[in-house]
């Protein structure tokens, strides 16, 4: 793992016990694990349609 990503872990999906075998996704369950994150997305939803989305991407 690169030095710039040291200590970065993915968050778990709480209360997810059974995965659908028909869906091929890498979903993190039970425990967080180290990963490389290239971009993050943050949403802010307000009253009256005052919404914003912020995407941050590393170099």
Secondary structure, 3 states (H helix, E strand, C coil): CCHHHCCCECCCCCCCCCCCCCCCCCCCCCCCCECCCCEEEEEEECHHHCEEEEEEECC
